[in-house]
Amino acid sequence: MRDGSASGKAGGNGEIRIGVYVCHCGTNISQTVDVRAVTEYARTLPNVVIAREYKYMCSDPGQELIKKDIAEHDLTNVVVSSCSPLMHEETFRGAVEDAGLNRYLFQMSNIREQCSWVHHDREKATAKAKRLMAAAVRRVRMQRPLVQEEVPVRKETLVVGGGIAGIEAALRIADSGKKVYLVEKKPSIGGHMAKFDKTFPTLDCAACILTPKMVQAGKHPNIRLMTWSEVEEVKGYVGNFQVSVRRKARYVDESKCTGCGQCLERCPVTYQPVKTNGKVPVSIPAEMKEHVDRILADHRGERGPVVAILQDLNIEFGYLPKQALRYVAERLDIPVSRVYHVATFYKAFSLTPRGEHVIKVCMGTACHVRGAPRVLEALENRLEIRSGQTTKDRKFTLETVNCLGACAMGPVVVIDDEYMTLRPGDVDRVISRISGRTVRV
């Protein structure tokens, strides 16, 4: 749009001359609003030279009435008080334009959806309709004629965020033949849905829905996928935006990457100045070494025993000590990174000491909608820790999980392998029972 003041219609002596038209809309408006009183009130407003009421202003006779008055009364602006602009603003703009008036010197006030349809008191509804119409008259006096222009548009789309919504939007736009830039700040697309087990309310498998779309987005010829990237600046205007995207360092040649995962064995690289027989010496307490050796002996000869060994270590120590992980890597003659990869992949493992009692709060969809966040908040307040932390006395560890497989019990909490439906009001009683403390007042 650009200002088209020179092409605007003006009154004979340059004054603003406004025509006001109030619609009955059958009985939609007139049964609640006194249309005649609103019309009479319009005649008293500044710069209003004519005010009329009509049963259906959007009809052809109603539009012709407006066109005739524009010509005969030299109107410079028009106000129609009727229904929602979503329905007939373009209708009336077309009518005033056909009469030689700039289409943007028209204003509409909604006295149906915003007035008659939401009120029962006729007197109050009429008073409100007067105020809505008066506001439109005041506004139209300040409007200037505009001219529509066509400008070239870059038919490309930037989608920020590679969650399920961003992926779906990118695929639909790309399928229509448009170029799409999908920017995600995390190393992988998928968002929160990639962490869910099931979707609400159908409890369909989240991965079964998401992963095919992730593959499609990655392979679609019209989608340029930019992960590990962030939008830093947006300039320009509709149809011609310029966006600056910062891509974080990857340390791999993406054009040669096959996704084999072997680089994990070399990353991160740790340099130690002292080596013995080509290996980094592992320092581990004698008592811990004795327990680890026993667990390793129990799994001697097994194929791919890392998960089973870490499970036993987690049970033995209550967590996975760093010295034990490095010692396991040395004894199995595998990279430490591979052991850490397994240790950090499974939610059941912990790299920090856990409390005597482990509390797991399910935050899956079914439990979430039944109040799991409030239960978690009550537990955090009672134990004075946050999720993922352990109390100072090492009595309790508080964790959240995506699913505990007991959706019907939600909100479900597991304390020391005991499943229970827990409400915020039950927290003090349950914690006191388990800890042996008295309930704090």
C-alpha positions as CSV (number, residue, x, y, z in Angstrom):
1,M,0.0,0.0,0.0
2,R,1.1,3.6,-0.6
3,D,-0.6,6.9,0.2
4,G,-2.8,7.9,-2.6
5,S,-4.0,11.3,-1.2
6,A,-3.9,12.9,-4.6
7,S,-6.5,10.5,-6.0
8,G,-8.9,10.8,-3.0
9,K,-12.4,12.3,-3.5
10,A,-13.0,15.6,-1.7
11,G,-16.1,17.6,-1.0
12,G,-17.0,20.6,-3.1
13,N,-15.3,23.0,-0.7
14,G,-12.7,20.5,0.7
15,E,-14.7,19.6,3.7
16,I,-15.2,16.1,5.1
17,R,-18.6,14.8,4.3
18,I,-19.6,11.5,5.9
19,G,-22.5,9.2,5.2
20,V,-23.6,6.7,7.9
21,Y,-25.7,3.6,7.2
22,V,-27.2,1.4,9.9
23,C,-28.3,-2.1,9.0
24,H,-31.2,-4.0,10.6
25,C,-29.7,-7.3,9.4
26,G,-33.3,-8.7,9.4
27,T,-33.9,-9.2,13.1
28,N,-30.3,-10.1,14.0
29,I,-29.6,-6.5,15.0
30,S,-33.0,-4.8,15.2
31,Q,-34.4,-7.2,17.8
32,T,-31.8,-6.1,20.3
33,V,-30.7,-2.7,19.1
34,D,-32.9,0.3,18.4
35,V,-31.7,1.0,14.9
36,R,-33.7,4.1,14.5
37,A,-32.3,5.7,17.6
38,V,-28.7,4.8,16.5
39,T,-29.4,6.4,13.1
40,E,-30.8,9.6,14.7
41,Y,-27.8,9.8,16.9
42,A,-25.5,9.5,13.9
43,R,-27.0,12.7,12.4
44,T,-25.7,14.7,15.4
45,L,-22.1,13.7,15.0
46,P,-19.5,16.1,13.4
47,N,-19.1,15.9,9.6
48,V,-22.1,13.5,9.2
49,V,-24.2,14.9,6.4
50,I,-26.6,12.0,5.9
51,A,-27.6,8.9,8.0
52,R,-29.9,6.2,6.9
53,E,-31.2,2.8,8.1
54,Y,-32.0,-0.1,5.8
55,K,-33.1,-3.7,6.4
56,Y,-30.2,-5.4,4.5
57,M,-27.4,-3.0,3.7
58,C,-25.3,-5.8,2.0
59,S,-28.0,-6.4,-0.5
60,D,-27.8,-4.9,-4.0
61,P,-30.5,-2.2,-3.2
62,G,-28.5,-1.4,0.0
63,Q,-25.3,-0.9,-2.0
64,E,-27.0,1.1,-4.6
65,L,-28.3,3.4,-1.9
66,I,-24.7,4.1,-0.8
67,K,-23.6,4.7,-4.4
68,K,-26.4,7.1,-5.0
69,D,-25.7,9.1,-1.9
70,I,-22.0,9.4,-2.7
71,A,-22.9,11.0,-6.0
72,E,-25.8,13.2,-4.8
73,H,-24.4,14.4,-1.5
74,D,-20.7,14.6,-2.5
75,L,-19.7,12.2,0.3
76,T,-16.0,11.9,1.1
77,N,-16.2,9.0,3.6
78,V,-18.7,6.2,4.4
79,V,-19.5,4.3,7.6
80,V,-21.6,1.2,7.7
81,S,-22.8,-0.2,11.1
82,S,-23.8,-3.8,10.5
83,C,-22.2,-7.2,10.9
84,S,-18.6,-8.4,11.1
85,P,-16.0,-6.9,8.7
86,L,-14.9,-10.5,8.0
87,M,-18.2,-11.0,6.1
88,H,-18.9,-7.8,4.2
89,E,-16.0,-5.2,4.5
90,E,-14.9,-6.1,1.0
91,T,-18.5,-5.9,-0.2
92,F,-18.9,-2.3,0.9
93,R,-15.4,-1.3,-0.1
94,G,-16.3,-2.4,-3.6
95,A,-19.5,-0.4,-3.5
96,V,-17.8,2.9,-2.6
97,E,-15.1,2.3,-5.1
98,D,-17.7,1.7,-7.8
99,A,-19.1,5.1,-6.9
100,G,-15.7,6.8,-7.4
101,L,-14.6,7.0,-3.8
102,N,-11.3,5.5,-2.6
103,R,-12.1,2.1,-1.0
104,Y,-10.0,2.9,2.1
105,L,-12.1,5.9,3.0
106,F,-14.7,3.5,4.2
107,Q,-15.1,2.2,7.8
108,M,-17.2,-0.5,9.3
109,S,-18.5,-0.9,12.9
110,N,-19.7,-4.3,14.1
111,I,-23.0,-3.9,16.0
112,R,-24.1,-7.5,15.4
113,E,-21.4,-10.0,16.8
114,Q,-20.0,-7.4,19.2
115,C,-23.3,-5.9,20.3
116,S,-26.7,-7.4,19.5
117,W,-25.6,-11.0,19.7
118,V,-24.0,-10.7,23.1
119,H,-26.5,-8.6,24.9
120,H,-30.1,-9.0,26.1
121,D,-30.7,-5.5,27.5
122,R,-32.1,-3.4,24.6
123,E,-31.3,-0.1,26.2
124,K,-27.7,-1.0,27.0
125,A,-27.2,-2.7,23.6
126,T,-28.4,0.5,21.8
127,A,-26.1,2.7,23.9
128,K,-23.1,0.4,23.0
129,A,-24.1,0.4,19.3
130,K,-24.0,4.2,19.4
131,R,-20.5,4.2,20.9
132,L,-19.2,1.7,18.3
133,M,-20.7,3.7,15.4
134,A,-19.4,7.0,16.9
135,A,-15.9,5.5,17.1
136,A,-16.1,4.5,13.5
137,V,-17.1,8.0,12.4
138,R,-14.3,9.5,14.4
139,R,-11.8,7.1,12.9
140,V,-12.9,7.5,9.3
141,R,-12.3,11.3,9.5
142,M,-8.6,10.5,9.9
143,Q,-8.3,8.0,7.1
144,R,-6.4,8.7,4.0
145,P,-6.9,7.2,0.5
146,L,-4.5,4.4,-0.2
147,V,-3.5,2.8,-3.5
148,Q,-2.8,-0.9,-3.9
149,E,0.4,-1.9,-5.5
150,E,1.9,-5.2,-6.6
151,V,5.5,-6.0,-5.6
152,P,7.7,-9.0,-6.5
153,V,7.6,-11.7,-3.8
154,R,10.2,-14.3,-3.0
155,K,8.3,-17.5,-2.9
156,E,10.4,-19.0,-0.1
157,T,9.5,-19.8,3.5
158,L,11.5,-19.8,6.7
159,V,10.1,-22.2,9.4
160,V,11.7,-21.6,12.8
161,G,11.6,-24.7,15.0
162,G,11.9,-28.3,13.9
163,G,9.3,-29.8,16.3
164,I,6.3,-31.8,14.9
165,A,4.5,-28.5,14.0
166,G,7.5,-27.1,12.2
167,I,8.1,-30.3,10.3
168,E,4.5,-30.6,9.2
169,A,4.4,-26.9,8.1
170,A,7.6,-27.4,6.2
171,L,6.4,-30.5,4.4
172,R,3.1,-29.0,3.4
173,I,4.7,-25.9,2.0
174,A,7.4,-27.9,0.3
175,D,4.9,-30.3,-1.3
176,S,3.2,-27.2,-2.9
177,G,6.4,-26.6,-4.8
178,K,7.9,-23.8,-2.6
179,K,11.4,-23.6,-1.2
180,V,11.5,-24.0,2.6
181,Y,14.3,-23.3,5.1
182,L,13.7,-25.3,8.3
183,V,15.9,-23.9,11.1
184,E,16.3,-25.9,14.4
185,K,18.6,-24.8,17.3
186,K,19.1,-28.4,18.5
187,P,21.4,-30.9,16.6
188,S,18.3,-32.9,15.5
189,I,14.7,-32.1,14.5
190,G,11.8,-33.8,16.3
191,G,11.4,-31.5,19.3
192,H,9.5,-32.6,22.4
193,M,7.5,-35.2,20.6
194,A,10.8,-37.2,20.1
195,K,10.8,-37.6,23.9
196,F,7.3,-38.9,24.2
197,D,6.2,-42.6,24.2
198,K,2.6,-42.0,23.2
199,T,0.4,-39.1,22.0
200,F,-2.7,-37.8,23.6
201,P,-5.6,-38.6,23.3
202,T,-5.3,-41.6,21.1
203,L,-2.2,-43.0,22.8
204,D,-0.7,-43.7,19.4
205,C,3.1,-44.4,19.2
206,A,4.8,-41.0,19.1
207,A,7.9,-42.3,17.2
208,C,5.7,-44.1,14.6
209,I,4.1,-40.7,13.7
210,L,7.2,-38.5,14.0
211,T,10.1,-40.5,12.5
212,P,8.7,-40.9,9.0
213,K,8.1,-37.1,8.9
214,M,11.6,-36.5,10.1
215,V,13.0,-38.6,7.2
216,Q,10.7,-36.9,4.7
217,A,11.9,-33.4,5.9
218,G,15.5,-34.5,5.6
219,K,15.2,-35.9,2.1
220,H,12.7,-33.5,0.6
221,P,14.2,-31.6,-2.4
222,N,12.4,-28.4,-1.5
223,I,13.5,-28.3,2.1
224,R,16.9,-27.1,3.3
225,L,17.4,-28.4,6.8
226,M,19.5,-26.3,9.0
227,T,20.0,-28.0,12.4
228,W,22.3,-26.7,15.2
229,S,21.4,-23.2,13.9
230,E,19.8,-20.1,15.3
231,V,18.0,-17.1,13.7
232,E,20.0,-14.0,14.7
233,E,18.4,-11.2,12.7
234,V,15.3,-10.6,10.5
235,K,15.1,-7.6,8.2
236,G,12.9,-6.5,5.3
237,Y,9.2,-6.7,4.8
238,V,6.4,-9.1,3.7
239,G,7.5,-10.8,0.5
240,N,11.1,-9.8,0.8
241,F,12.6,-10.7,4.2
242,Q,16.4,-11.1,4.8
243,V,17.2,-13.5,7.6
244,S,20.6,-14.1,9.2
245,V,21.1,-17.6,10.5
246,R,24.1,-18.6,12.6
247,R,25.2,-22.2,12.1
248,K,27.1,-23.6,15.0
249,A,30.4,-25.5,14.5
250,R,30.0,-29.2,13.6
251,Y,33.6,-30.4,13.4
252,V,32.6,-32.9,10.7
253,D,32.4,-32.7,6.9
254,E,28.6,-33.1,6.4
255,S,29.1,-33.9,2.7
256,K,31.1,-37.0,3.7
257,C,29.2,-38.1,6.8
258,T,27.3,-41.4,6.5
259,G,25.9,-41.4,10.0
260,C,27.9,-44.5,11.0
261,G,28.6,-43.1,14.4
262,Q,32.3,-44.1,14.5
263,C,33.3,-40.5,15.2
264,L,31.8,-41.0,18.7
265,E,34.7,-43.3,19.5
266,R,37.1,-40.4,19.0
267,C,35.0,-37.6,20.5
268,P,35.6,-36.0,22.9
269,V,39.4,-36.4,22.6
270,T,41.3,-36.2,25.9
271,Y,45.1,-35.7,26.0
272,Q,47.0,-37.0,29.0
273,P,50.8,-36.2,29.4
274,V,51.5,-39.5,31.1
275,K,50.9,-42.9,29.4
276,T,51.9,-46.4,30.4
277,N,52.3,-48.9,27.6
278,G,50.3,-46.7,25.3
279,K,47.3,-46.5,27.6
280,V,46.1,-43.9,30.0
281,P,46.4,-45.3,33.6
282,V,43.1,-45.5,35.4
283,S,43.1,-44.6,39.1
284,I,40.4,-46.5,41.0
285,P,40.0,-47.1,44.8
286,A,40.9,-50.6,45.8
287,E,37.4,-51.4,47.3
288,M,35.6,-50.1,44.2
289,K,38.0,-52.1,42.0
290,E,37.1,-55.3,43.9
291,H,33.4,-54.8,43.2
292,V,33.9,-53.9,39.6
293,D,36.2,-56.9,39.0
294,R,33.5,-59.2,40.5
295,I,30.8,-57.7,38.1
296,L,33.1,-58.0,35.1
297,A,33.8,-61.7,36.0
298,D,30.1,-62.4,36.2
299,H,29.8,-61.2,32.5
300,R,32.9,-62.8,31.2
301,G,32.4,-64.3,27.7
302,E,29.2,-62.4,27.0
303,R,28.8,-60.6,23.7
304,G,28.2,-56.9,24.0
305,P,28.1,-56.9,27.8
306,V,28.3,-53.1,28.4
307,V,24.6,-52.5,29.2
308,A,24.4,-55.5,31.6
309,I,27.7,-54.5,33.3
310,L,26.5,-50.9,33.8
311,Q,23.2,-52.1,35.2
312,D,25.0,-54.1,37.8
313,L,27.3,-51.2,38.6
314,N,24.3,-48.9,39.0
315,I,22.7,-51.3,41.4
316,E,26.0,-51.9,43.3
317,F,26.9,-48.2,43.9
318,G,23.5,-46.5,43.3
319,Y,25.1,-44.6,40.4
320,L,27.9,-45.0,37.9
321,P,31.2,-43.6,39.3
322,K,33.5,-42.1,36.7
323,Q,36.5,-44.2,37.9
324,A,34.4,-47.4,37.4
325,L,33.4,-46.4,33.9
326,R,37.0,-45.7,32.8
327,Y,38.1,-49.0,34.5
328,V,35.4,-50.9,32.6
329,A,36.5,-49.3,29.3
330,E,40.1,-50.4,30.0
331,R,39.2,-53.9,31.0
332,L,36.9,-54.4,27.9
333,D,39.5,-52.7,25.7
334,I,36.9,-50.3,24.2
335,P,36.9,-46.5,24.0
336,V,35.7,-44.6,27.1
337,S,33.3,-42.7,24.8
338,R,31.4,-45.9,24.0
339,V,30.9,-46.6,27.7
340,Y,29.7,-43.1,28.3
341,H,27.4,-43.2,25.3
342,V,25.6,-46.2,26.9
343,A,25.7,-44.6,30.4
344,T,24.1,-41.4,29.2
345,F,21.6,-42.9,26.8
346,Y,19.5,-44.8,29.3
347,K,17.3,-42.9,31.8
348,A,17.8,-45.7,34.4
349,F,21.5,-44.9,34.7
350,S,22.9,-42.0,36.8
351,L,26.3,-40.4,36.8
352,T,25.8,-38.8,40.1
353,P,25.1,-40.4,43.5
354,R,21.5,-41.2,44.2
355,G,19.6,-41.1,47.4
356,E,18.4,-44.0,49.5
357,H,14.9,-43.6,48.0
358,V,14.5,-42.8,44.3
359,I,11.2,-41.0,43.4
360,K,10.2,-41.0,39.7
361,V,7.4,-38.8,38.5
362,C,5.8,-39.7,35.2
363,M,5.4,-36.6,32.9
364,G,3.8,-38.5,30.0
365,T,0.7,-37.1,28.3
366,A,-1.8,-39.0,30.3
367,C,-0.2,-38.1,33.7
368,H,0.5,-34.5,32.6
369,V,-3.1,-33.8,31.9
370,R,-4.1,-35.3,35.2
371,G,-1.9,-33.0,37.3
372,A,1.7,-34.5,37.2
373,P,3.3,-31.0,37.1
374,R,1.5,-30.0,40.3
375,V,2.7,-33.3,42.0
376,L,6.2,-32.6,40.9
377,E,6.0,-29.1,42.3
378,A,4.7,-30.4,45.6
379,L,7.5,-32.9,45.8
380,E,10.2,-30.3,45.0
381,N,8.8,-28.0,47.7
382,R,8.6,-30.8,50.3
383,L,12.1,-32.1,49.6
384,E,13.6,-28.7,48.9
385,I,15.3,-29.9,45.7
386,R,14.6,-29.7,42.0
387,S,14.1,-32.6,39.6
388,G,17.4,-34.4,38.9
389,Q,18.8,-33.6,42.4
390,T,19.4,-35.5,45.6
391,T,18.6,-34.2,49.1
392,K,21.6,-33.1,51.2
393,D,21.1,-36.1,53.6
394,R,21.2,-38.5,50.5
395,K,17.7,-39.7,51.6
396,F,15.8,-38.9,48.4
397,T,16.5,-38.5,44.7
398,L,13.8,-36.9,42.6
399,E,13.6,-37.6,38.8
400,T,11.1,-37.3,36.0
401,V,10.4,-39.9,33.3
402,N,8.5,-39.8,30.1
403,C,6.4,-42.9,30.7
404,L,6.0,-45.5,33.5
405,G,3.6,-47.7,31.6
406,A,0.7,-47.2,33.9
407,C,-1.3,-44.5,32.2
408,A,-4.6,-45.5,33.8
409,M,-3.2,-44.7,37.3
410,G,-2.1,-41.2,36.4
411,P,-0.7,-39.1,37.8
412,V,1.6,-42.0,38.7
413,V,4.8,-41.9,40.8
414,V,7.2,-44.8,41.5
415,I,9.1,-44.7,44.8
416,D,11.6,-47.6,45.3
417,D,9.7,-49.7,42.6
418,E,6.3,-49.1,44.3
419,Y,3.8,-47.7,41.9
420,M,1.2,-45.3,43.3
421,T,-1.3,-42.6,42.2
422,L,-0.1,-39.5,44.0
423,R,-1.9,-36.2,44.5
424,P,-0.3,-32.9,45.7
425,G,-2.1,-33.2,49.0
426,D,-0.7,-36.7,49.6
427,V,3.0,-35.7,49.3
428,D,3.7,-34.8,52.9
429,R,2.1,-38.0,54.3
430,V,3.9,-40.3,51.8
431,I,7.3,-38.7,52.2
432,S,7.0,-38.7,56.0
433,R,6.0,-42.4,56.0
434,I,9.0,-43.3,53.9
435,S,11.5,-41.2,55.7
436,G,10.3,-41.8,59.2
437,R,10.1,-38.1,59.9
438,T,7.1,-36.3,61.3
439,V,5.0,-34.1,59.1
440,R,6.2,-30.5,59.1
441,V,3.6,-27.9,60.1
